[in-house]
Amino acid sequence: MRIAELIAYHVQIPLKTKIQHASHTRRMTDSVIVRCILNDGTQGWGEGLPREYVTGETIDSAFELLRATPLAGQLDAEISNVESAIALCEEFSLTRPQTDSRNCFGNSIRCAVELSILDAVCRAEGLPLSEITSQFGPAAGIRNQQDKVQYSAVITSSSPVKQKIKSLLIRLHGFHQTKVKVGVEGVDDEVSLRRIRGLVGAGMDLRIDANEAWTCENLEAMFEPLAKFNITSIEQPVLHEEVAGLATLRPKLSAPIMLDESLCSVEDGRRAIEDGICDLFNIRISKCGGFLNSLKIAATAHQAGLGYQLGCQVGETGILSAAGRHFATSVGGIRYLEGSYDSFLVKERLTHENLTWGRRGIAPALTKPGLGVSIDEEALKRVTIAEEHFAI
């Protein structure tokens, strides 16, 4: 089999609720959907979410990068099985700018292309996407097939009323872990966490995400009043430009530090380990450049004795929800699991299947070929702003 064509769609999807954190406020998502068509007619799908404040990309620059990359020259090859599809995706390289020292600019479009290829080939071979983990050499140390996984909850609102409602719903649904966004200007985080801790209960695993709101100078002072709420990790407390300073601060804090915006590539992960600046990685498939890079990053963390979570980006549709499910059900040691918010967040999930987790955040493995979901093409038409075709 061979790749015959890639079709890239710029989609704009309204969110069901405003999502606010210290770095951004979002009411809709601009995303890239890629359809891969094989020469036998089999189709696969991928998704990426360009975020300028994370990897430097915009929706426009993502498409420009795709146009500038010699796709046919790299992807016009015989694909005999899943193993050869993995090799093809491993060799695929975007024409990134020379100034991209972190090797992450364009990760969203790379993710969308890679997922679409892997989905198509897995569908043609009759294998679920989770089979990629068992056939990818770098993932050997973290493989762990599971028939179900448990997601954690998140509280993003700074409104006291909404915090109360969300906290009670989280407890009612039986979640075991919750993340709280902190660092929003004008919000007293100590008051918020006291309220939330009182409502979710003492047994809830509670972690915080500052989204780069603090600085190395004030980090200890900002966290000190929050430590009494038994915080299990502090996600991305400072700007990426200041992240090296965490090496000195890390031993002084009572909670582990997790990198997010500063963890967008294998190179980022290796530097973080070498410099001793964190305890945990937040791996998100789109920002990390795809399924394979995400497996590499998890394996790198595991080998270095660091923990990792599988996160998600605001506005993911059922395509990335499915990819995340395959990752989570085939990789062991995931400390926290986020995603599959389909029913609660996006007005168009783009899949016929609803992948939203159930009670206690539990969700089953996907066992059908490829991503295991079917695309609602009418929904795709409703949200498409533009599309481009690339013959291979």
ZIBELMO-V472414 format. One record per pair of residues at least 24 apart in sequence whose ideal C-beta (glycine too) atoms are under 6 Angstrom apart, sorted by sequence separation. I is the first residue (numbers start at 1). J is the second residue. If there is no record, write none. Layout:
I|J, I|J
//
This chain:
9|33, 212|236, 214|238, 231|255, 236|260, 256|280, 258|282, 310|334, 318|342, 352|376, 69|94, 89|114, 152|177, 153|178, 154|179, 155|180, 156|181, 207|232, 233|258, 235|260, 236|261, 283|308, 8|34, 69|95, 158|184, 178|204, 182|208, 207|233, 208|234, 209|235, 216|242, 309|335, 312|338, 350|376, 68|95, 183|210, 205|232, 210|237, 212|239, 227|254, 280|307, 281|308, 282|309, 283|310, 284|311, 286|313, 309|336, 310|337, 311|338, 312|339, 6|34, 7|35, 89|117, 177|205, 178|206, 179|207, 180|208, 181|209, 182|210, 247|275, 269|297, 307|335, 30|59, 65|94, 158|187, 167|196, 171|200, 216|245, 247|276, 282|311, 284|313, 317|346, 350|379, 6|36, 23|53, 32|62, 170|200, 179|209, 183|213, 219|249, 247|277, 266|296, 350|380, 168|199, 246|277, 266|297, 269|300, 273|304, 318|349, 348|379, 5|37, 163|195, 167|199, 197|229, 317|349, 318|350, 4|37, 163|196, 167|200, 193|226, 298|331, 317|350, 318|351, 243|277, 321|355, 4|39, 190|225, 348|383, 85|121, 193|229, 329|365, 1|38, 2|39, 318|355, 285|323, 1|40, 82|121, 65|106, 325|366, 79|121, 66|109, 82|125, 65|109, 62|108, 62|109, 233|280, 10|59, 55|104, 56|105, 212|261, 322|371, 55|105, 86|136, 322|372, 57|108, 322|373, 55|107, 83|135, 82|135, 318|373, 50|108, 49|108, 48|108, 48|109, 48|111, 48|112, 47|112, 46|112, 46|115, 46|116, 45|116, 3|75, 44|116, 45|119, 44|119, 44|120, 32|109, 1|79, 34|112, 42|120, 34|113, 32|112, 36|116, 36|117, 42|123, 34|116, 38|120, 42|124, 36|120, 1|124, 19|156, 139|295, 142|298, 142|299, 138|296, 141|299, 136|295, 177|336, 21|181, 104|264, 139|299, 142|302, 22|183, 104|265, 138|299, 141|302, 22|184, 103|265, 102|265, 103|267, 102|268, 111|286, 114|290, 108|286, 111|289, 110|289, 111|290, 149|328, 107|287, 110|290, 149|329, 107|289, 146|329, 152|336, 145|330, 174|359, 151|337, 173|359, 174|360, 175|361, 23|211, 144|332, 149|337, 22|211, 23|212, 142|331, 151|340, 21|211, 142|332, 22|213, 130|326, 129|326, 133|330, 130|329, 130|330, 89|292, 151|357, 54|261, 115|323, 55|264, 151|361, 150|361, 150|362, 148|362, 148|364, 147|365, 55|287, 54|287, 49|286, 48|286, 128|367, 129|370, 129|371, 126|369, 128|372, 123|369, 122|369, 123|370, 122|370, 119|370, 119|371, 49|313, 47|319, 47|320, 45|319, 29|315, 26|314, 19|314, 76|392, 75|392, 71|390, 72|392, 16|345, 15|345, 45|375, 16|347, 13|346, 14|347, 13|348, 13|383, 12|383, 11|383, 11|384, 12|385, 9|384, 10|385, 10|386, 9|387, 8|388, 7|389, 6|390, 5|391, 3|392
//
